[in-house]
Amino acid sequence: RQLGLDPDREAYDLWSRYLPPQRILPGNMKDNFWEMGETGPCGPCSEIHYDGRSDAERKRVPGHDLVNRESPDVIEVWNLVFIQFNRTGPESLAPLPAKHVDTGMGFERIVRVLQGKTSNYDTDVFTGIFRKITEITGAREYTGSLTDQTDIAYRVLADHIRTLCIAIADGGEPSNDGRGYVLRRILRRAVRFGRQVMGVQRPFLADLVPPVIESLGTTFPELRKAHQHIAEVLTDEEEAFGRTLDQGIRLFEAAAEEAQARPAGRGHLAVTAESAFKLHDTYGFPIDLTQLMAEERGLTVDVNGFNQLMEEARERSRAGSSATDHTHLLLPGSAVASLQTLKIKPTDDIDKYPGRDIRADLVAIWNGTDFDQDLIAGNTRPADRFALVFDRTCFYAEQGGQVADIGRIAAKNGTEFIVEDVRACAGYIVHIGRITKGRLAVGDRCELCLNARRRLDTAANHTATHLLNLALRNTLGEHVQQKGSLVAPDRLRFDFSHNKPITPDEISRISGVVAHSITGDLPVYAELAPLNAARTIGTLRAVFGETYPDPVRVVSIGVPIGQLLEYPDDERWREHSVEFCGGTHLPSTGLTQSFAIVSEESVSKGVRRIVALTRDGAAAAIDRAEKLIARAKGAQSLPDQHLAPEVAELQQLCDGTELPIMQRNELRALLEQLQERVKGQSKQAAREGAERAIDAAKKLAEEKAGVPVIVGEIPAGSDRNALLAALDTVRGNSPDSAILLASVDHESAKISIVASVPMPLISKGLKAGDWVRAASEVCGGKGGGRPDAAQGGGTQPDKLTAALDLAHETATALLAP
């Protein structure tokens, strides 16, 4: 009704042609109105439920009484959504010009119905997978128990292997980030059930892929094509986790025993945050896996403390992106001298620019104190890190404000080394990371594989940094000089000389210049040029005080380097970015896709800082902002009673969400307008409340005129000033009376109490401070003050009547002749 919608009679009339009325149930917004989110297409829906109980059970309890009541036998099998509206705000729907039906049928549930089963897991969707689980684990057959750990393990393994197969076939990969981490968590939960519950001590998930393909491969042919890839990914992940799983389980068992032995009270029967964090950080246990293991032991986990430790770890990481500090793995002078003595040449890193994987020879392994001849995964701990040196590399080493590439190094017999950081040491490029399986030895031929997505995103931010530098100079003036930068895969940060904040109009113009270059899809040129010749290019940008090599690498956007060198003073170059730069870049600006400035601030006197996003990050920030702006516009039509909480929440989101500055400013302007309306409402409500309080006080004064003790409730809510004004009104009419007034704010469940006692009555023993204190204590509060005037309050509105009765009785008794 709030949205102005009538019941969906159209759907009812259609269903009633084919079904008896008792099988068509009325719906509501909760169960029968489908929405994709806070905004977007939506509409009413018809849910089809199936009652799988016996005739006797159906007679005893009608099926319609069990719909949407969590019954295991009366289940939803199909939903038909009539997409006909577009939600533009919390209380606003607009009709869609084109309407359609969105249908969703539960495959496993339909099979269950067709096969007359009482559980999805009893159907042939799962029997093939269960049969294989029995074969490879040696466990007893599945019995369908909801509580038995073996049956739970059957269901976990079957569900998880299906999810993993489909996701990996679609291009997903287990990782430590985003959706990849969801896959890793699913896989590790399955491995734990296989190891701990089913007793399988070897990698086994790949053996479950064939029955999944047999079940789903006809519908999803990509499963058959990706069979080997799926098996390899699963085995690699399972082997990596298996090496730490047993150690992690031992740590968990010790933490569980400690929790059970802890005295009753805070922390009793709870796995500590420190243990949960160590399980996650050192042994790769996702927090939900630790929670599941704890639940099986009747324990909980200090999740809040764990989240705090995780945030502290992220802060440490942000404080120094390599502050897992790999400093000890950088080659000291003595190590460099040893390499030179062995006639090992500095690393050839020319292949870092194309960004293609290459093959190279391993020439040195540095452990932080000495060189090793080999490196064996089984002899290392999860926290151990090493530095590898190759004769050549395609990895970019951190320098010039650009973060390093990451990736992996593969060698014979499935050996894998994960590259977490790359640094340059006197011409040698060290690849810092951990070995996860196999053995590496000096002289091995290895494949160096970049993390392509990170390389692309970092290159996009670096190219955008050059575009931003140009836009700043052309918008703010020639005085703008680069003072520092950070180029990372998720953002760019640019420090520059400018002695005042950038105005919203300037932000808009700067963003427009960058966006114009992106949509123009300008080619990006990068070539080595003689240093002296390159310095003659009139529009060249270089970092003041930086020492550049000769020849120097020149990066130009939109103009070939040869033209720049041939016509160095051409004024046309003013509209193009030309810089000395050794970093990686996009082949053309169009691949930047999107650009958004999300912050601008001062970092020191005369130096400003801009943080910006590109590609998916920028698109997501813009999308978030547009949704909030639409929500703020929708709030303009909210009724008064809903406006204040909506504005408060929007303000919090505006301040706490990463948004483009331009859209944030637009959102703030909308919120300022809404805040004015909220303030107006508050003032009007206060005026009306004060008037009600005075009217009630006048009425009370008339009723109690001449009475020595006046006690009453005034409708002043939380407005203490209105309550005091009411007290003055009563006192003006009965100056010789003792007066105690109270008001209740039901929204906050708080009581306010005020009192006034004239001097003649004080001399008889009635003191306002004591009077108010006693009344306040009855309703769960406290109070006090002078003998002639006092204030107090409480937090139990249901005790107010008792408090007022006590106040009246106490005062009357003290003043009795």
NUBA-381619 format. One record per residue (C-alpha): residue in one letter; x, y, z. Coordinates in pm, whole numbers, padded with zeros to 5 digits, always signed. Each point is the difference from the previous one (the first is absolute). Last residue first. Layout:
# residues N
aXYZ ...
***
This chain:
# residues 817
p-00018+01913+05944 a+00093-00221-00300 l+00281+00147-00210 l+00237-00296+00029 a-00279-00254-00062 t-00130+00187-00305 a+00349+00025-00146 t+00071-00372+00036 e-00345-00108-00126 h+00017+00221-00309 a+00354-00107-00089 l-00084-00368+00055 d-00302+00026-00230 l+00213+00177-00262 a+00264-00276+00014 a-00263-00276-00017 t-00153+00163-00307 l+00344+00035-00158 k+00099-00366+00042 d-00101-00102-00355 p+00221+00278-00134 q+00314-00174+00129 t+00307+00206-00091 g-00006+00273+00262 g+00025+00373+00063 g+00119+00281+00220 q-00033+00373+00065 a-00007+00221+00309 a-00120+00336+00135 d-00060+00142+00350 p+00211-00238+00208 r+00273+00004-00267 g+00061-00286-00240 g-00047-00373-00040 g-00062-00282-00243 k+00042-00369-00071 g-00146-00263-00225 g-00182-00333-00003 c-00360+00116+00032 v-00017-00022+00381 e+00342+00164+00027 s-00127+00311-00176 a-00283+00053+00249 a+00235-00020+00298 r+00254+00234-00160 v-00268+00252-00095 w-00123+00035+00360 d+00348+00005+00149 g+00104+00286-00230 a-00333+00188+00041 k+00018+00007+00379 l-00312-00056+00211 g+00085+00036+00371 k-00249+00259+00129 s+00252+00278-00059 i+00005-00102-00365 l-00377+00057-00008 p+00035+00366+00101 m+00287+00043-00250 p-00194-00106-00313 v+00069-00344-00157 s+00055-00050-00377 a+00043-00332-00184 v+00116-00142-00331 i-00007-00360-00135 s+00097-00130-00346 i-00066-00363-00100 k+00177-00196-00273 a-00120-00289-00218 s+00173+00148-00308 e-00312-00009-00218 h-00236+00020+00300 d+00132+00339+00111 v-00177+00035+00334 s-00076+00317+00201 a+00001+00077+00372 l-00119+00283+00226 l+00054+00061+00373 i-00154+00312+00165 a+00000+00107+00364 s-00271+00270+00030 d+00020+00362+00119 p+00053+00150-00347 s-00309-00175-00144 n-00089+00174-00333 g+00352+00115-00080 r+00134-00332+00130 v-00217-00188-00250 t+00128+00209-00291 d+00362-00008+00119 l-00016-00381+00018 a-00139-00011-00355 a+00294+00211-00116 l+00232-00248+00176 l-00168-00287-00190 a+00035+00186-00331 n+00369+00056+00076 r+00035-00371+00080 d-00115-00093-00351 s+00023-00382+00007 g-00375-00051-00020 a-00186+00306+00132 p-00338-00164+00067 i-00021+00102+00372 e-00051-00250+00283 g-00114+00122+00340 v+00074+00081+00364 i-00140+00309+00178 v+00034+00013+00379 p-00147+00291+00201 v-00331+00010-00199 g-00119+00361-00058 a-00064-00051-00371 k+00037-00367-00090 e-00243-00020-00294 e+00090+00344-00132 a+00373-00067+00026 l-00039-00338-00175 k-00186+00163-00289 k+00261+00271-00030 a+00276-00258+00007 a-00167-00207-00273 d-00028+00307-00221 i+00365+00088+00071 a+00115-00354-00091 r-00206-00005-00319 e+00146+00336-00105 a+00352-00123+00073 g-00060-00310-00210 e-00134+00206-00290 r+00301+00227+00010 a+00240-00297+00030 a-00170-00183-00288 q+00027+00312-00216 k+00365+00036+00088 s+00069-00367-00069 q-00190+00005-00329 g+00190+00307-00110 k+00326-00168+00093 v-00100-00308-00204 r-00088+00222-00299 e+00333+00175+00030 q+00169-00339+00021 l-00170-00104-00326 q+00143+00302-00179 e+00342-00071+00149 l-00035-00364-00107 l-00057+00100-00362 a+00309+00223+00009 r+00198-00283+00161 l-00101-00239-00279 e+00111+00245-00267 n+00331+00049+00180 r+00046-00376+00027 q-00077-00031-00371 m+00281+00241-00086 i+00238-00147+00257 p-00037-00357-00128 l-00116-00226+00281 e+00172-00221+00259 t-00266-00053+00264 g+00015+00121+00362 d-00109+00363-00024 c-00276-00049-00257 l-00110-00323+00165 q-00032+00173+00338 q-00190+00289-00155 l-00232-00244-00176 e-00071-00172+00332 a-00078+00328+00176 v-00217+00117-00292 e-00201-00325+00012 p-00044+00026+00377 a-00127+00363-00030 l-00234-00056-00296 h-00220-00285+00119 q-00238+00200+00226 d-00022+00285-00249 p-00129-00208-00289 l+00261-00081-00266 s-00017+00184-00332 q+00338+00168+00031 a+00146-00333+00101 g-00018-00113-00364 k+00253+00266-00092 a+00228-00131+00273 r-00045-00357-00125 a+00082+00104-00355 i+00311+00176+00129 l+00095-00310+00198 k-00042-00221-00308 e+00201+00243-00214 a+00280+00004+00257 r+00027-00377+00021 d+00007-00024-00381 i+00274+00263-00022 a+00208-00188+00258 a-00054-00331-00183 a+00100+00150-00336 a+00311+00152+00156 g+00109-00329+00154 d-00083-00194-00316 r+00224+00217-00221 t+00166+00292+00175 l+00019+00150+00348 a+00135+00330+00130 v+00177+00142+00304 i+00111+00363-00023 r+00252+00160+00235 r+00090+00366+00049 v+00337+00154+00086 g+00050+00368+00090 k+00032-00068+00372 s-00036-00370+00060 v-00235-00285-00089 s-00298+00212-00108 e-00305-00181-00131 e-00184-00129-00306 s-00197-00325+00004 v-00198-00235-00226 i+00107+00117-00346 a-00168-00235-00247 f+00117-00147-00329 s-00152-00261-00232 q+00102-00227-00288 t+00378+00021+00055 l+00018-00226-00308 g-00091+00302-00210 t+00335+00161+00082 s+00200-00222-00235 p+00280-00256+00032 l-00040+00020+00380 h+00301+00089+00209 t+00286-00149+00201 g+00249+00221+00178 g+00338+00148-00093 c-00124+00353-00059 f+00127+00328-00144 e-00319+00180-00092 v-00204+00132-00292 s-00376+00047+00040 h-00167+00168-00293 e-00191+00328-00036 r+00318+00207+00030 w+00147-00207-00284 r-00181+00219-00252 e+00233+00284+00093 d+00284-00159-00200 d+00329+00070+00178 p+00149-00354-00020 y-00072-00045-00373 e+00220-00296-00102 l+00027-00141+00353 l-00374+00018+00056 q-00070-00144-00345 g+00229-00298+00071 i-00168-00064+00335 p-00333-00060-00172 v-00282+00229+00128 g-00326-00108+00174 i+00132-00074+00346 s+00378+00019+00027 v+00225-00207+00226 v+00373+00073-00025 r+00260-00248+00130 v+00341+00157+00050 p+00325-00074-00183 d+00170+00110+00218 p-00134-00063+00346 y-00209+00246+00201 t+00077+00156+00338 e-00308+00146+00169 g+00030+00344+00161 f-00323+00131-00152 v-00216-00276-00146 a-00024+00032-00377 r-00269+00137-00229 l+00092+00075-00363 t-00200+00273-00172 g+00298+00165-00173 i+00179-00314-00112 t+00365+00108+00035 r+00060-00243+00291 a-00051-00292-00238 a+00298+00104-00208 n+00225+00022+00305 l-00116-00340+00133 p+00037-00189-00327 a-00332-00183-00056 l-00145-00334+00112 e-00357-00061-00111 a-00355-00008+00132 y-00307+00097-00203 v-00358-00012+00130 p-00269+00010-00270 l-00301+00223+00070 d-00335-00165+00062 g-00184+00335-00037 t-00244-00115+00269 i+00290-00016+00246 s+00143+00338-00102 h-00340+00165+00042 a-00042-00165+00342 v+00333+00146+00117 v-00096+00351-00113 g-00348-00035+00153 s+00138-00113+00334 i+00219+00310+00012 r-00294+00223-00097 s-00229-00151+00266 i+00268+00021+00267 e+00056+00363-00099 d-00370+00078+00037 p-00007-00171+00340 t+00291+00222+00111 i+00349-00133+00055 p+00131+00093+00342 k+00282+00254+00014 n+00379+00018-00036 h+00066-00236-00288 s+00302-00226-00049 f-00089-00360-00073 d-00062-00335+00169 f-00167-00276-00205 r-00158-00318+00135 l-00124-00272-00233 r-00239-00279+00085 d-00072-00375+00008 p+00298-00136-00194 a+00247+00240+00161 v+00175+00311-00129 l+00117+00225+00282 s+00123+00349-00071 g+00225+00281+00113 k+00062+00371-00033 q-00109+00050-00362 q+00010+00365-00101 v-00289+00239-00055 h+00130+00351-00054 e-00103-00013-00366 g-00364+00060+00087 l-00304-00147+00172 t-00192-00148-00295 n+00273-00077-00257 r+00246-00107+00267 l-00254-00211+00185 a-00125-00164-00321 l+00354-00094-00104 n+00077-00161+00336 l-00337-00176-00012 l+00076-00150-00341 h+00336-00123+00130 t-00167-00151+00307 a-00261-00161-00228 t+00280-00186-00181 h+00127-00122+00337 n-00347-00098+00120 a-00065-00200-00316 a+00341-00167+00029 t-00082-00106+00355 d-00334-00144-00110 l+00160-00191-00289 r+00290-00136+00210 r-00239-00104+00279 r-00219-00180-00253 a+00296-00175-00163 n+00149-00147+00317 l+00330-00073-00172 c+00141-00343-00076 l+00373-00072-00003 e+00065-00351-00136 c+00313-00160+00136 r+00315-00169-00129 d+00184-00122+00305 g+00367+00100+00038 v-00019+00062+00374 a-00252-00245+00143 l-00372+00017+00068 r-00195-00284+00158 g-00369-00083+00013 k-00290+00183+00154 t-00097+00333+00154 i+00328+00192-00018 r-00033+00346+00149 g+00064+00354-00117 i+00256+00256-00109 h+00118+00029-00360 v+00332+00185+00007 i+00103+00207-00303 y+00377+00054-00015 g+00119+00338-00126 a+00132+00121+00334 c-00302-00140+00184 a-00341+00034-00173 r-00308-00128+00180 v-00291-00233-00075 d-00273-00097+00246 e-00245-00285+00060 v+00125-00256-00253 i-00148-00345+00070 f+00242-00284-00077 e-00133-00317-00163 t+00160-00337-00082 g-00225-00223-00209 n+00273-00248-00091 k+00205+00262-00186 a-00026+00370+00072 a-00268+00264+00050 i+00042+00355+00128 r-00303+00192+00118 g-00152+00344-00010 i+00057+00344+00147 d+00107+00321-00171 a+00153+00274+00207 v-00161+00325+00106 q+00053+00316-00203 g+00133+00305+00183 g+00316+00018-00211 q+00106-00348+00107 e-00140-00340+00090 a+00147-00264-00231 y-00197-00088-00315 f+00005-00372-00074 c+00088-00123-00352 t+00337-00131+00112 r+00348-00096-00118 d+00301-00186+00142 f-00209-00082+00304 v+00034+00093+00368 l-00226-00153+00264 a-00070+00146+00344 f-00140-00212+00284 r-00288+00016+00249 d-00091-00231+00287 a-00345+00055+00158 p-00149-00328-00123 r+00301-00195+00133 t+00262-00152-00228 n+00154-00347-00034 g-00288-00152-00198 a+00017+00280-00255 i+00363-00072-00089 l+00240+00280-00102 d+00337-00065-00161 q+00355+00131-00021 d-00046+00245+00283 f+00155+00349+00031 d+00040+00160+00342 t-00166+00222+00260 g-00342+00087-00136 n-00065-00334-00170 w+00140+00096-00343 i-00037-00243-00293 a+00215+00077-00308 v+00023-00060-00377 l-00344-00133-00091 d-00020-00014-00380 a-00285+00171-00186 r-00319-00077-00190 i-00242+00284-00079 d-00353+00119+00080 r-00104+00312-00189 g-00028+00351+00146 p+00155+00172-00300 y+00187+00237+00236 k+00166-00238+00246 d+00179-00181-00284 i+00287+00254+00014 d+00089-00136+00343 d+00345-00154-00067 t+00118-00080+00351 p+00354+00107+00091 k+00268-00247-00115 i+00118-00292+00209 k+00380-00011-00032 l+00028-00193+00332 t+00191+00298+00142 q-00287+00224-00107 l-00248-00219+00187 s+00220+00007+00310 a+00033+00381-00022 v-00377+00031-00009 a-00022-00216+00311 s+00259+00213+00178 g-00182+00319-00092 p-00325-00124+00147 l-00260-00174-00220 l-00355+00083+00107 l-00152-00289+00192 h+00045+00170+00339 t-00205+00293-00130 h-00298-00223-00077 d-00205+00182+00248 t-00337-00144+00029 a+00030+00375-00032 s-00010-00037-00370 s-00305+00211-00039 g+00116+00204+00290 a-00276+00154+00205 r-00257-00183-00213 s+00130-00339+00112 r+00012+00109+00361 e-00355+00129-00037 r-00107-00328-00156 a+00147-00191+00293 e-00181+00231+00242 e-00321-00065-00191 m+00051-00375+00027 l+00070+00030+00373 q-00325+00196+00042 n-00191-00257-00202 f+00136-00275+00226 g-00104+00194+00310 n-00351+00032-00135 v-00001-00369-00098 d+00089-00125+00347 v-00091-00357-00092 t-00270-00219+00154 l+00017-00347+00149 g-00222-00309+00015 r+00272-00212-00161 e-00176-00018-00337 e-00058+00374+00028 a+00374+00057+00033 m+00071-00194-00320 l-00265+00206-00182 q+00137+00326+00138 t+00353-00093-00109 l-00132-00076-00349 d-00187+00333-00002 i+00324+00179+00090 p+00179-00140-00305 f+00289-00228+00108 g+00315+00082-00200 y+00252-00140+00248 t+00200+00310+00090 d-00242+00289-00040 h-00333-00175+00046 l+00094-00242+00280 k+00206+00277+00157 f-00301+00233-00013 a-00229-00258+00160 s+00255-00062+00276 e+00043+00373+00067 a-00377+00059-00001 t-00038-00259+00272 v-00210-00314-00038 a-00299+00046+00230 l-00131-00243+00263 h+00066+00250+00280 g+00127+00331-00135 r-00178+00208+00262 g-00129-00213+00280 a+00039-00362+00097 p+00362-00095+00051 r+00206-00095-00311 a+00045-00374-00044 q-00241-00018-00295 a+00170+00291-00175 e+00347-00150+00056 e-00117-00333-00139 a-00135+00176-00307 a+00324+00195-00053 a+00203-00323+00022 e-00236-00173-00243 f+00023+00301-00234 l+00380-00008+00000 r-00005-00372-00076 i-00249+00059-00281 g+00227+00270-00141 q+00300-00232-00002 d-00206-00263-00181 l-00128+00253-00252 t+00336+00159-00080 r+00130-00231-00273 g-00355-00091-00101 f-00072+00360-00096 a+00263+00002-00276 e-00086-00353-00111 e-00371+00082-00018 e+00061+00318-00198 d+00221-00176-00254 t-00238-00296-00023 l-00308+00218-00053 v+00169+00214-00264 e+00131-00308-00182 a-00338-00178+00005 i-00182+00307-00133 h+00257+00044-00277 q-00030-00367-00099 h-00379+00012-00021 a-00022+00339-00173 k-00147-00126-00326 r-00236-00239+00177 l-00121+00273+00236 e-00048+00243-00290 p-00276-00233-00119 f-00234+00132+00273 t-00337-00166-00060 t+00153-00325-00120 g+00282+00026+00255 l-00224+00027+00306 s-00030-00351+00143 e+00287-00175-00178 i+00213+00309+00044 v-00071-00004+00374 p+00071-00375+00006 p+00337+00064-00171 v+00109+00288+00234 l-00005-00199+00323 d+00347-00148-00053 a+00139+00356-00023 l-00117+00055+00358 f+00218-00282+00137 p+00341+00134+00103 r+00131-00248+00258 q-00076-00072+00366 v-00367-00094-00037 g-00144-00069+00349 m-00363+00080-00078 v-00052+00243+00288 q+00336+00168+00045 r+00154-00024-00344 g-00303+00016-00227 f-00179+00251+00223 r+00313+00219+00006 v+00044-00025-00375 a-00361+00109-00056 r+00042+00305+00225 r+00322+00079-00182 l-00174-00006-00337 i-00287+00224+00109 r+00241+00251+00158 r+00217+00002-00312 l-00305+00059-00219 v-00108+00297+00215 y+00358+00125-00014 g-00013+00008-00377 r-00317+00208+00021 g+00190+00279+00168 d+00367-00059+00075 n+00217-00276+00146 s-00033-00228-00299 p-00195-00297-00135 e-00050+00045-00376 g-00319+00075-00192 g-00003-00035-00378 d-00347-00147-00060 a+00138-00355+00024 i+00143+00097+00339 a-00342+00116+00124 i-00190-00303-00130 c+00248-00250+00145 l+00028+00180+00335 t-00376+00022+00053 r-00053-00368-00085 i+00291-00101+00224 h-00145+00206+00287 d-00346-00152-00004 a+00124-00359-00020 l+00273+00048+00262 v-00228+00179+00244 r-00282-00253-00044 y+00224-00302+00056 a+00167+00176+00296 i-00340+00055+00164 d-00070-00370-00047 t+00329-00085+00173 q-00063+00250+00278 d-00342-00145+00091 t-00246+00279+00076 l-00233+00024-00300 s+00017-00371-00075 g-00053-00087-00367 t+00156-00348+00002 y+00305+00043-00227 e+00203-00319-00043 r+00279-00091+00243 a+00334+00169-00055 g+00275-00153-00211 t+00104+00347-00104 i+00050-00042-00374 e-00290-00238-00064 t-00248+00156+00242 i+00066+00344-00147 k-00048-00146-00349 r-00340-00142+00094 f-00098+00332+00159 i+00086+00181-00325 g-00212-00241-00202 t-00285+00021+00251 f-00007+00380-00001 v-00219+00103-00293 d-00145-00352+00021 t-00225+00123+00279 d+00033-00073+00374 y+00206+00317+00055 n-00289+00224-00104 s-00199-00143+00289 t-00344-00160+00040 k+00008-00183-00332 g-00283-00060-00246 q+00225-00002-00307 l-00181+00287-00169 v-00015+00200+00325 r+00370-00047+00078 v+00092+00078-00359 i-00199+00323+00030 r+00183+00080+00324 e+00343-00055-00154 f-00081+00229-00292 g-00158+00280+00204 m-00200+00202-00254 g+00045+00372-00055 t-00214+00197-00243 d+00026+00366-00093 v-00314+00115-00179 h+00016+00316-00210 k-00105+00364-00014 a+00121+00276-00231 p-00075+00364+00086 l+00065-00071+00368 p-00241+00154+00251 a+00170+00219+00266 l+00031-00095+00364 s+00076+00234+00290 e+00025-00050+00374 p+00360-00110+00053 g+00116+00151-00328 t+00003-00051-00376 r-00161-00345-00007 n-00079-00089-00360 f-00328-00181-00051 q-00143-00272-00228 i+00210-00311+00048 f-00259-00269+00064 v+00202-00255+00195 l-00093-00367-00032 n+00150-00217+00272 w+00034-00378-00003 v+00062-00287+00240 e-00094+00147+00337 i-00015-00270+00264 v-00257-00167+00222 d+00185-00304+00135 p+00292+00158+00186 s-00236+00262+00150 e+00175+00334+00048 r-00333+00185+00035 n-00013+00146-00351 v-00311-00210-00074 l-00084-00224+00297 d-00359+00109+00069 h-00081-00026-00373 g+00084-00371+00018 p-00289-00078+00233 v+00105-00180+00320 r-00174-00329+00090 k-00143-00058-00346 r+00336+00065-00162 e+00167-00237+00243 a-00243-00277-00089 d+00042+00060-00372 s+00378-00034+00036 r+00232+00301-00020 g+00170+00144-00306 d-00184+00330-00008 y+00141+00201-00290 h+00020+00379-00009 i-00031+00227-00302 e+00087+00362+00077 s-00173+00273-00199 c+00185+00329-00019 p-00059+00373+00024 g+00252+00234-00161 c+00352+00130-00017 p+00251+00179-00224 g+00257+00220+00173 t+00071+00164+00333 e+00069-00123+00351 g+00070-00345-00140 m-00117-00263-00249 e-00360+00011+00115 w-00272-00267+00011 f-00340+00065+00155 n-00177-00309+00127 d+00159-00104+00326 k+00072+00328+00179 m-00239+00224-00194 n-00292-00229+00075 g-00185-00293-00154 p-00353-00139-00003 l-00017-00378-00045 i-00132-00185-00304 r-00056-00367+00080 q-00326+00063+00185 p-00133+00183-00307 p+00006-00313-00221 l+00263+00012-00274 y-00014+00044-00379 r-00199+00317-00071 s+00078+00123+00352 w+00368+00037-00096 l-00082+00264-00261 d-00233+00192+00231 y+00258-00001+00279 a+00275+00124-00233 e-00213+00295-00113 r-00121+00067+00353 d+00350+00090+00119 p-00113+00187+00312 d-00001+00379-00048 l+00321+00197+00017 g+00022+00358+00132 l+00352-00045+00133 q-00111+00044+00360 r-00286-00239-00075 
***
